[in-house]
């Protein structure tokens, strides 16, 4: 299996773009954690580590990472888009607490089977499939009951 760095380098090469130090740092930071992230939190993490990378560079790099199938837009919450790296990970869905923003990932084999069956039935090439369930996490429910 290729590494995310190899995949990204190949993708950039096809687009006649360079694998710059900044792009390398962004990619590395994204794949260091398994948490969802938004651009601002990624910028802050890089800044904390002494990386002098502008928000604009991050904003320009994120679509390249999406197009190379290394990350995707996972969730929109309170006017922010949260991303996650998907390369090497199983398909999954999300619960999101509409009160605190907690994100819970879960796998669902039945959902995947249904999507595959419908895909075959309609001879449809699926590019993206998401299931996001919004509600209240157990902590927020407990607070509400008090």
C-alpha positions as CSV (number, residue, x, y, z in Angstrom):
1,X,0.0,0.0,0.0
2,X,1.3,3.4,-0.9
3,X,1.8,6.0,1.7
4,X,-0.2,9.2,1.8
5,X,3.0,11.1,0.9
6,X,3.5,9.0,-2.2
7,X,-0.1,9.4,-3.3
8,X,0.0,13.1,-2.8
9,X,3.3,13.5,-4.7
10,X,2.0,11.5,-7.7
11,X,-1.2,13.6,-7.7
12,X,0.7,16.9,-7.6
13,X,3.1,15.7,-10.3
14,X,0.1,14.9,-12.6
15,X,-1.1,18.5,-12.0
16,X,2.4,19.9,-12.6
17,X,2.5,21.2,-9.0
18,X,5.3,20.9,-6.6
19,X,5.4,19.0,-3.3
20,X,6.5,22.0,-1.3
21,X,7.8,21.9,2.2
22,X,4.5,23.7,3.3
23,X,2.4,21.1,1.6
24,X,4.4,18.3,3.2
25,X,4.0,19.9,6.6
26,X,0.2,20.2,6.1
27,X,-0.1,16.6,5.0
28,X,2.0,15.3,7.8
29,X,0.1,17.3,10.5
30,X,-3.3,16.1,9.1
31,X,-2.2,12.4,9.2
32,X,-0.6,12.7,12.7
33,X,-4.1,12.6,14.3
34,X,-7.3,10.7,13.7
35,X,-9.4,13.7,14.8
36,X,-11.7,15.8,12.6
37,X,-10.2,19.2,12.0
38,X,-11.1,22.6,10.5
39,X,-8.7,24.9,8.8
40,X,-8.3,27.2,11.8
41,X,-7.4,24.3,14.2
42,X,-5.0,23.0,11.6
43,X,-3.4,26.4,11.3
44,X,-3.1,26.7,15.1
45,X,-1.5,23.2,15.4
46,X,1.1,24.1,12.7
47,X,1.8,27.5,14.2
48,X,2.3,25.9,17.7
49,X,4.9,23.6,16.1
50,X,6.8,26.6,14.7
51,X,5.6,26.1,11.1
52,X,5.2,29.5,9.3
53,X,2.4,28.4,7.0
54,X,-0.3,30.9,6.0
55,X,-4.0,30.2,6.2
56,X,-4.1,30.9,2.5
57,X,-1.6,28.1,1.8
58,X,-3.8,25.7,3.9
59,X,-6.9,26.8,2.1
60,X,-5.2,26.1,-1.3
61,X,-3.8,22.8,-0.2
62,X,-7.1,21.3,1.3
63,X,-8.8,21.0,-2.1
64,X,-5.7,19.2,-3.5
65,X,-5.8,16.7,-0.7
66,X,-9.6,16.2,-1.3
67,X,-9.0,15.7,-5.0
68,X,-6.3,13.2,-4.3
69,X,-8.7,11.2,-2.1
70,X,-6.6,11.5,1.0
71,X,-9.1,13.6,3.0
72,X,-12.8,14.6,2.7
73,X,-15.2,17.1,4.0
74,X,-16.8,15.3,6.9
75,X,-19.2,17.6,8.6
76,X,-20.4,21.2,8.6
77,X,-21.0,22.5,12.2
78,X,-21.6,26.1,13.2
79,X,-20.4,27.6,10.0
80,X,-17.2,25.6,9.9
81,X,-16.3,22.7,7.7
82,X,-14.6,19.8,9.4
83,X,-12.4,17.5,7.5
84,X,-10.9,14.0,8.1
85,X,-8.3,11.9,6.5
86,X,-9.9,8.9,4.8
87,X,-6.9,7.1,3.2
88,X,-6.5,3.7,4.7
89,X,-9.7,4.0,6.7
90,X,-13.0,2.0,6.4
91,X,-16.2,3.8,5.3
92,X,-18.0,5.2,8.3
93,X,-20.8,7.5,9.3
94,X,-21.1,10.2,11.9
95,X,-23.3,11.2,14.8
96,X,-22.9,14.9,15.7
97,X,-24.1,16.6,18.8
98,X,-25.9,19.8,17.8
99,X,-25.2,21.2,21.3
100,X,-21.5,20.7,21.9
101,X,-20.3,19.6,18.5
102,X,-19.0,16.2,19.6
103,X,-18.5,13.8,16.6
104,X,-18.9,10.1,17.0
105,X,-17.9,7.8,14.1
106,X,-19.6,4.5,13.5
107,X,-19.4,1.8,10.9
108,X,-22.6,0.3,9.5
109,X,-22.3,-2.8,7.4
110,X,-26.0,-2.8,6.6
111,X,-25.9,0.7,5.2
112,X,-22.9,-0.3,3.0
113,X,-24.7,-3.3,1.7
114,X,-27.8,-1.3,0.8
115,X,-25.7,1.3,-1.0
116,X,-23.9,-1.4,-3.0
117,X,-27.2,-3.1,-3.9
118,X,-28.7,0.2,-5.1
119,X,-25.5,1.0,-7.0
120,X,-25.7,-2.2,-8.9
121,X,-29.4,-1.9,-9.5
122,X,-29.0,1.5,-11.1
123,X,-25.5,1.0,-12.6
124,X,-24.4,4.1,-10.7
125,X,-20.8,5.1,-10.0
126,X,-20.7,6.5,-6.5
127,X,-18.2,9.2,-5.8
128,X,-19.3,10.1,-2.3
129,X,-21.7,8.7,0.3
130,X,-22.3,10.2,3.7
131,X,-24.6,9.5,6.6
132,X,-24.7,12.2,9.2
133,X,-27.1,12.0,12.1
134,X,-27.6,15.1,14.2
135,X,-28.9,14.9,17.8
136,X,-27.6,15.2,21.4
137,X,-24.8,13.2,22.9
138,X,-25.2,11.5,26.3
139,X,-23.3,14.3,28.1
140,X,-25.6,17.0,26.8
141,X,-28.7,14.9,27.5
142,X,-27.5,14.5,31.1
143,X,-27.0,18.3,31.5
144,X,-30.4,18.9,30.0
145,X,-32.1,16.6,32.6
146,X,-30.5,18.4,35.6
